[in-house]
Amino acid sequence: MNPELVILSVEDGLRKYGVGEAIGVALFTWAIVFAVLFIIFVCIRIFGAVVGSATKAKAPAPAAVNAPAAPAEAKAPADSGEKFSSGSLKLKGCDEKTAAMIMAIVSDNTGIPLNELIFKSISLVEEK
């Protein structure tokens, strides 16, 4: 074999683009990439909405499960200007700041507003 026949020049397989054509190709490929990313984004949103609605439909409401039944006559109307009190709270071995923190944590974990919860007593439990 003749070595001169085997060597190909680089320019033989490539098409030369002008600056305008190169920018057009780059913009077109970017548009395709962003279009595919947008389609993936929409699919994830739809899938999240379907799974979220199915999860909410199966799970019971935490307020209905964990909330103690509050008497209806104990609630004062909001526009009456009366101050609502759910009774007295007995603190056994803990200070008011700690009791307030416990009440806020219970309200947050159960999802029940603090003004709808009634606490009878809060006791400090010593570890043995």
Order of alpha helices (4+ residues) and beta strands (2+ residues): alpha-alpha-alpha-beta-alpha-beta
